[in-house]
């Protein structure tokens, strides 16, 4: 199992978040094998045993999306065992994943969010301007949470007004910075210099102790401000990524361009946002067409 995780980290270059999830999933499966069948080596499990684990997950009301991720973990693991000649046949070939109902990505309405950025009085302090930059970065670039945390000051190109982002699979991409975000970055950096001088982290965004930010911190900031404009439970950093893509598409942006900005590997992952636009078109049609 340790070799498998090293393979995912160094050869497949999976993200830290995925590695943590797969580690949890595989150990859960190992515990199940040991407790239920007294099997200590997952390589000895056949498809019937794997199916029984999946059934136990369903009976414990685990969400289909979570089950599918666990199945994906096992698919990768047994494929790895086969390549290492630890098993003769892949038991996952006879495993089918449960169907998952497709949900439209949640997003923040454009007008209220822009009113928040333009009208809310963020404190003229290091903390206040850092919070503003967090919101503007997530909404203005559509980057992922882990990508935001990983940005270094050296990733900002002052001449081109772009930011270099290291995405999933260590794939690098360049994202343009809009004028509002650019101004907020400069104000924030001025506060950062006054607060810490040159004795601070190379990371762009830091805590009041000059340490790099962490996921829960970003979640708290986003929830704090998004709660001011909406009562929706959807107020995570990823919702701002969805909002970025949806608003661009609503304004007529090319789907392939949005795909590149988001860092999606295929267009299929980006096409989910077209459904949100179709819903908007339906709403306009029903309000405006005399026969609607």
Beta strands, then each sheet from edge to edge (+ up, - down):
strand 1: 156-157
strand 2: 162-166
strand 3: 172-176
sheet 1: 1+ 2- 3+
end
